[in-house]
Amino acid sequence: MHWTGRMLLAGCVGLPVVPVNAQDGPSLGVMSFNVWTSEGSSSGRDGIVSAVQAGGADIVGFQEMGGGHGTTVANALGMYYDSGSMIASRYRILDTSFGYGVRVELAPGHEAYVFNVHLRHYFYGPYQLAGIEYVGGPLYDPDNPADLDAVVQDQIDSRGAEIAAVLSEMQQALASGLPVFLTGDFNEPSHLDWSAAADAAGVHSAEVPWPTSIEVHNAGLSDSYRVVHPDEVASPGNTWSPVYGPDDINQGVPEPQDRIDLVYYAGLGVTPTSSYTVGPADGISEIGVAGFPSDHRGVASHFQLAELRTTTLTFAALGGNGQAISQGYGDHAFSTPNLAVTYSATGGGEWAYWEGGSWSGGVAFLDSGNGGSANGASYDLAISADDGFAAILDSFDLLDYASSDTTGHTVQWELIAEGGGVIASGTANIGDDATLHIETGLAGAVAGGLTLRLTHTAGDDNDLGLDNVLFDQALIGDLTGDGFVGINDLDLILANWGQSATPYDWSHGEVTGDGVVGLQDLDAVLDHWSTGQPPEVNIPEPGTLGLGLVTGGVLWSRRRFPAR
């Protein structure tokens, strides 16, 4: 539907509310995959890569990844790799000092913990209850309560110390509130699967409180597959085994099928949205892959990270001292995917990375190539926004490095809109070996993007640093910040119609930076009408759109509603 020409908005006007596909936060795919040492051949590596890609994984905990082929597989996937934990990640691995995991940078200023295990494979409880002899495990009768107690104790004796060590190492990560993931081949079923319902349905032979999964749950982690698929009878999610299937006979009985590969999670705002088994196209795997190389199905879970907002350029662990900062550090970051960051300098300035001394965490080093004097050098950090989005830059830190020079720095800073106008500015005096935190005072977001320009005007010539640049993105027209451009935003415009406001103060309806709430701001809302995800869809009450229009309406031209 198109409305063109001149139009009168008065009394009650019903505008279409059209929901679009959107998410409350970015999505992250985490996979557990026992590869059965298939990485030793090129066809095996190809199969591993295909399975990970089919699962849509951003982070993978591998098991039985032998030799040096893990790096080869990770390179083919475009991922970083830690051979100690066998974790591959699309996001930078910051810390590998753990015994079982890593810390990754999902986006500048946002981190997550990933732990990965391959627990002892004997005694294997399902075999013990099925009467299958394996590595000397005692055999038990699933109908005998004393035998069920004994099989549980065997699992504790086999894996209890292992999982206790893992969970002990995870304590600090779990207490942080950050996203935490635990992947693994646990070689033991879940207590959530061997339930009374599964026993009654004949899916399993008894109700068994498998102890390893209980310990993991007691530590505060949730089983992503079972959260997404709560019916253990309808969705068994078996990962053992695509090679030894339910029609295979093992020592006179059908091979037990179980879910022993899992992805657990914890953290504020972490919500699983989907979870699938990944294996051969056999009618059992939920995602089928040609040339699947393993005797375990993988499990791939996807999470929405609602609390992951804003990006903070921390420049931590970027590389060797003096190296130029790569163009695009923070470009389309996980937490601000619709913004791109670029760096440039004039007047002999150079962007570099430095770590050490009072810059122990690593900073952007605003270096000088201007004959030993940084005076007059300018450094631009430009944030550009995709169509339909706007950029917000809240704050940043300027730092002086501890050195023999005690002059400090004087820096003129400016925020410049995409069109070239200065929208905020100030003078910063950074003392010797000091850090100065600067709030930009920008009231809202700037469509198209903006640039932070730092001009060195006085002081030491080569020890000025920048860190903790905090920025965010917004939907153009989403003045209320609810993730949707609709009635609430229009109401806000009309409630402030004709009033003066601080430029870019979206909370008062000023979008375009001219300081007055008027037609251009209304255009910004209507041009992006119904983008985002509506919190709910309601039919507007009569008069909802009449704010400010009771005297006969507002007449405007050049208005068109895009087709939806």
Secondary structure, DSSP 8 states (H G I E B T S, - for coil): ----S-EEE-S------------SS-EEEEEEEE-TTGGGSHHHHHHHHHHHHHHT-SEEEEES--TTHHHHHHHHHT-EEETTTTEEESSEEEE--SSSEEEEEEETTEEEEEEEEE----S-HHHHHHT---TT-----TT-HHHHHHHHHHHHHHHHHHHHHHHHHHHHHHHH-S-EEEEEE-SS--TTTS-HHHHHHTSSSS----HHHHHHHHTT-EEHHHHH---TTT-----B-SSS-TT-EETTEE---B--EEEEEESTTEEEEEEEEEE-TTTTSSEE-TT---SS-EEEEEEEETT---EEE--TT-SSTT-B--TTTTTTBTTBTTEEEEEEEETTEEEEEEEETTEEEEEEEEEE-STT--TT-EEEEEEEE-TTEEEEEEEEEEEE--SS----EEEEEEEEETTS-EEEEEEEEE-TT-EEEEE----S-EETEEEEEEEEEEE-SS-EEEEEEEEEEEETT-TTSSSB-SHHHHHHHHHTTT-B--TT-GGGT--SSSSB-SHHHHHHHHHTTT-B--S------TTGGGTT-TTT-EEESS------
